[in-house]
Amino acid sequence: MRLVAGCAPWFLVPLYAALLVSALHHYKPLAIARDHGLTEKPAWANSLVSYEPRALANSTNSTVANRGLASAVPVTSGHGSYFVTLSAGGINFQVALDTASSDLWILSSDCKSSACSPLPKYPLSFSSPTFVPIDQNNTVFNISFADATFASGFVARESVDLGNITVPEQALAFINSTNVAFTDRISGVLGLGFPRLSVIGSSTPAAPPFISTMVETGLLAYPMFGLSLTYQNNGSLSLGAIDSSVVSNLSAIEWHPVVPFAPFSNTTVANSSIYLQWALELSDIFVNGTEVKPSPTYANITGPNSIALLDVGADGIFGPYQDVSRIFDALSPESRLVDTGRWAVPCDTSLPIQFTFGGQNFTLGPKDYLIGPTSTSPDLCLSWPAALPSSGDGIDWQLGTPFLRTVYSIFSYGIDTKEPPMIGLYNPSISSSLNSTNSTSILSPQSSMSSTSTLASSTLASSSSSASSSTSPSPISFTTTITTTLPNFPLATPVPTAPSYIFNLTGPTSQAHPTPSQRVSSDLGASTYSPIIINHNFSALPTIVPFETLVTLVVTDSSGVVHTSTSTSSVVQSSVALGQPPGAKSSAVSVLRFSKVDWAAWVVVWVGVGLGWTLVL
C-alpha cells in the first residue's frame, strides 16, 4: 500500500508534539549545570536540605549567628561505620566519618584489590572538568591505622560537595591499594580531625583538610560541626551550626578545652599547631557509683587526669589495662578476661558505667556496652570497654560510637588568636531538667588560658552531678551471638610495658607543656570570626533544623482572594547512583523508563498515527 502524497506531514504532527512535550518535561536549566559543573544536578543534592543558620529567638548576636553557611547532612550506619554521602567531581560516594584522622580519600578505578572490587570507585578515565592534578598525580599518599589496615594512592584536587556546601579544588587522595574492608558500599573516609594530623597536608602545600578548608576561609557560620548518632543507625552531621532538633537548651552544653600536644620528637617537620586530636581530659569513671579512678599511663607528663579521644571512626570503647580490669572487677565478680584485651560479663548485668568530664557524668547502660552473648556460653556477653596497650601518645581512652550515641557532640576548631578549640557535650537525657543558670559549665576567659595540669589547657568549673545512679537499667535481650571460644581457666590481666613518650619534652620552642600564648595560634578558624563560646554568648551559636523543608501552599478561593500558608515537611534521603559520572546510566536502570508525562505523550503519538493511517486508507 503506498502513501498518498501530502498526507504524511499532517498525520505525523502528533509525533512531533509528543517529542516536544517529552523534551520539555526533561529539560534542565543551564544554570543548574553551571552551579555544579555538570550536565545534570546530582540526585543527592535534592535530598539533602540545608538552611542558612539562624539564631534562636532570644539571640543577642544575630549578626554572628546569621553569617556564613550551615548545612545538615544525614548520617547512616549499617554495619558499624557511620557514613555520609558526598560528591567529588559530580560523582556520588558514601564515605565513613572519622574524627581520629583528617584526610578525605576515595577509592579509584585503579584499585584492583579484593577490598575494592565490589565497591563504587572514582573513574579515573572520566574527564572531570573540575579535576586538578598535583605534580602529574605523582604525590604519594599513604595512611595506616591502628588495626593494621592501610590505604595508598595519589593526591589531586577535585570539587567536593557536602550538603549545600561546595569546596572547589579540595585536596584529596585517590586510592589504588587498600586492605580496609568497607561495608554498606562505602568508598572512602572523610577525616574530621585537625590539619596537623593530615597526611596530605604534610606533603602538599596549601592543602588543608575538607572541614578545615571551610573554617580557615570563614565559609561556615561558625568554625564547628555537630554530630548526632542514634540507636536507629542514623543521625546528622551539622556543619557550622548545632542541630536544634537534638539540642533544646544551648546553655546546657558543657564545653571542654581540647588537649594540646607538643611536637613529635622523631620528626624535623615543624608543627604549626599544637592541636592534634579531638581529645579532652577524662577526670573520673564510676561503675554504679563506685569510683574507678583513671590511672594515666604517663601521669608524670600528662598530669593526673587521663586523656580521652572522641572517635566516631571506632565502633567500640578502648582503655588501658590498668583501668579496664578494675572496671570489670566493679561491674561483676563473674567478669572474665576471655581474650587479649576482651572481657565477658553476665548478660543480665544491669549496672551503669559513667565517664566524667569536668563535673558532668555521661552514663552508659547495658544496651551501650554489652556486645552480645558468646556462642559457647550464652549467659556470658562480650562487653566494652576493651583494653589496649599504650601507643606512646598519652591518649589512654578511645571513646567510639557506643559512647557517642549517648551524647550530642560539638567540635569547635577555635579561632586564630581568639578562641581555643573546644568540645561541647550535650546530654539530652538530663538537659531538660537542668536550670540554665546553673548549667553553664563553661570556661571563663581567664581560666581558658591558664594551665592547671601539664598537658591540659584548663580546668572546668562545672556543676557537679551525682556519681551514683538510683535506678539501674533493665537487662536487655539479644538476637545474635558472637562466635567466641572461652578459655577453660582464668586469664591473668597483662601488664604491658609503656613505650617511650612520642612527643618532644625539651627545647624552648618544643615544650611538652605549651604556654597560654601558644594555645591559640594557627590552623584554626579564620580570625574574622567573633568568639562566642569563650565569651559565654551561647544564645548566639547558630542552629539548624535538619532534613526539613518549608512548603508554601498558594490557594485562590472562589472570590479571587489568594491565601498563602507554609508548613514544614520532612525530607527523606533518596537512593542515589554511586560511583557513576554525570550522565552515565547504571545497569540497574539501563532499561527504557517513562514518566507519566512521557506515557501520555506517546499515547497521543500512537492515537495520531492510527488516525492518520485510517484516513490514508
Protein Blocks (a to p, Z undefined) as FASTA:
>chain_A
ZZdehklmmmmmmmmmmmmmmmmmmpccfklmmmnopabdcfklmmmccddddddfklcb
lmlmmgcjddddddddfblpacddddeehiacdddddfkbcbdcdddfklmbfklmmpcc
ddfkbccfkbccehhhpaccddddfkopacddddddddddehjbccehiacdddfbdcbd
cehhiabdcdfbdfklpmklmmmghiacfklmmmmnomambdcddddddfkopadddehi
acfklmmclklpccdddddddddfkbcbdcfbfbfbdcdddfbdceehiacddddfklml
nojbdcddddfkbcbdcddfklmmmmmmmmpmkbccfbghiacddfkbcbdcdddehjac
cdddfklmpnbdcfklmmbccddddddddehlopabdcdfklmmmpccdddebjehkacc
ddddddfklmmmpcfklmmcccdfklmmccfbfklgbdcddddddfbdfbdcdddddfbd
cdddddfbdcddddddddddfbdfedjklcfbdcfklmmmghiacfkbccfklnopmmlp
ccddehiacdddddddfkopacddddddddddddddehiaehiacfklmpccddfklmmm
mmmmmmmmmmmmmmmZZ
